[in-house]
Amino acid sequence: MTDKFGEYRARLLNTDYPQWRNLLSCLVLITLSTGSVLSWWYAYYTLPETECHKGFLYFSILWLAVQLVVIGYLYWYRDIPAFARGAIKLLIMMGNVWFGLFIFALNPCSL
């Protein structure tokens, strides 16, 4: 039992992360993050009913900037344990889901 716990603990605290996997995961996160924000920008600039949501346009710029800083941190620093790296990636992905649900649940300005 203690051997399995020690093995599990060693896997969670492992900081050995292959460079190709690091690059690939960061590229996927950047694509997902910018995709969710760019979809809002596209909707804002193409739909006339969204002109009253200019504050959310500025919010989305800040949202994207913060995410890119965190993804850059994941890419450059190699001493992040596996459990923290996985939790940060999961938070970024789930945050983008909630961002999309929030933004596209806004009522049109004409109502």
For each residue, the residues with C-beta under 8 A, 3 or more apart:
1: 4 5
2: 5 6
3: 6 7
4: 1 7 8
5: 1 2 8 9
6: 2 3 9 10
7: 3 4 10 11
8: 4 5 11 12
9: 5 6 12 13
10: 6 7 13 14
11: 7 8 14 82
12: 8 9 81 82 83
13: 9 10 81 82 83
14: 10 11 17 81 82
15: 78 79 80 81 82
16:
17: 14 21 22 78 80 82 85
18: 21 22
19: 22 23
20: 23 24
21: 17 18 24 25
22: 17 18 19 25 26 74 75
23: 19 20 26 27 75
24: 20 21 27 28
25: 21 22 28 29 74 89
26: 22 23 29 30 71 74 75
27: 23 24 30 31
28: 24 25 31 32
29: 25 26 32 33 67 71 74 89 92 93
30: 26 27 33 34 68 71
31: 27 28 34 35
32: 28 29 35 36 92 93 96
33: 29 30 36 37 64 67 68 71 92 96
34: 30 31 37 38 64
35: 31 32 38 39
36: 32 33 39 40 96 99 100
37: 33 34 40 41 60 61 63 64 99
38: 34 35 41 42
39: 35 36 42 43 100
40: 36 37 43 44 56 57 60 100 103 104
41: 37 38 44 45 57 60
42: 38 39 45 46
43: 39 40 46 47 50 103 104
44: 40 41 47 50 53 56 57
45: 41 42
46: 42 43
47: 43 44 50 108
48: 51
49: 108 109 110
50: 43 44 47 53 106 108 109
51: 48 54 109
52: 109
53: 44 50 56 57 106 109
54: 51 57 58
55: 58 59
56: 40 44 53 59 60 103 106
57: 40 41 44 53 54 60 61
58: 54 55 61 62
59: 55 56 62 63
60: 37 40 41 56 57 63 64 99 103
61: 37 57 58 64 65
62: 58 59 65 66
63: 37 59 60 66 67 99
64: 33 34 37 60 61 67 68
65: 61 62 68 69
66: 62 63 69 70
67: 29 33 63 64 70 71 92 95 96
68: 30 33 64 65 71 72
69: 65 66 72 73
70: 66 67 73 74 88 92
71: 26 29 30 33 67 68 74 75 92
72: 68 69 75 76
73: 69 70 76 77
74: 22 25 26 29 70 71 77 80 85 88 89
75: 22 23 26 71 72
76: 72 73
77: 73 74 80
78: 15 17
79: 15
80: 15 17 74 77 84 85 88
81: 12 13 14 15 84 85
82: 11 12 13 14 15 17 85 86
83: 12 13 86 87
84: 80 81 87 88
85: 17 74 80 81 82 88 89
86: 82 83 89 90
87: 83 84 90 91
88: 70 74 80 84 85 91 92
89: 25 29 74 85 86 92 93
90: 86 87 93 94
91: 87 88 94 95
92: 29 32 33 67 70 71 88 89 95 96
93: 29 32 89 90 96 97
94: 90 91 97 98
95: 67 91 92 98 99
96: 32 33 36 67 92 93 99 100
97: 93 94 100 101
98: 94 95 101 102
99: 36 37 60 63 95 96 102 103
100: 36 39 40 96 97 103 104
101: 97 98 104 105
102: 98 99 105 106
103: 40 43 56 60 99 100 106
104: 40 43 100 101
105: 101 102
106: 50 53 56 102 103
107: 111
108: 47 49 50 111
109: 49 50 51 52 53
110: 49
111: 107 108
